[in-house]
């Protein structure tokens, strides 16, 4: 079975500071990993995805994530936070044997202080 | 761009009422999903469908049913709504096993 754990339900950073959102996964087969963002009163949209190509994945809005198999991690980073990054972020996993299912973490709400 | 449209953004229903949530997508995707989103729990899969008239239970199917009569439309049905079904419901679609999910804007249901 697959699972996702996001460390920290809330993260607060100052504008211009580094953003680091943590995600660990469990999967018995090679995983496909995703980060989604949800702005207030909206659905989720894809930030980036890992599909077994390069381990460092670049996404939209300056975000990137690194797949580390040895640590079973897929942490999301951004060098400099902007006020518009305030949102909820979800890490997710799927696989070729997952039967079309994508499993989500509990989410991390990012606050950005001026 | 893929567009996933959910019929109602906000609904208020009474306990015991039958509730229909509808989702329509315009990209000819095979797979459609209904998730439920609750604070601190993330998204939990209720049901999904990988073809017309096909459906599979997700992780929390109890109290729900679905219908997929046409490829572009996937409906979630609450036969007899209960207060513990007050939640945000998200419809999503994708193509293939590992494709990204495209989400609707969500339907926030309150059951009184």
Interface residues (C-beta under 8 A of the other chain):
Chain A: X6 X9 X32 X34 X36 X41 X42 X43 X44 X45 X46 X49 X51 X90 X92 X94 X95 X96 X98 X99 X100 X101 X102 X103 X104 X105 X106 X107
Chain B: X4 X31 X33 X35 X40 X41 X42 X43 X44 X45 X48 X50 X56 X58 X90 X92 X94 X97 X98 X100 X101 X103 X104 X105 X106
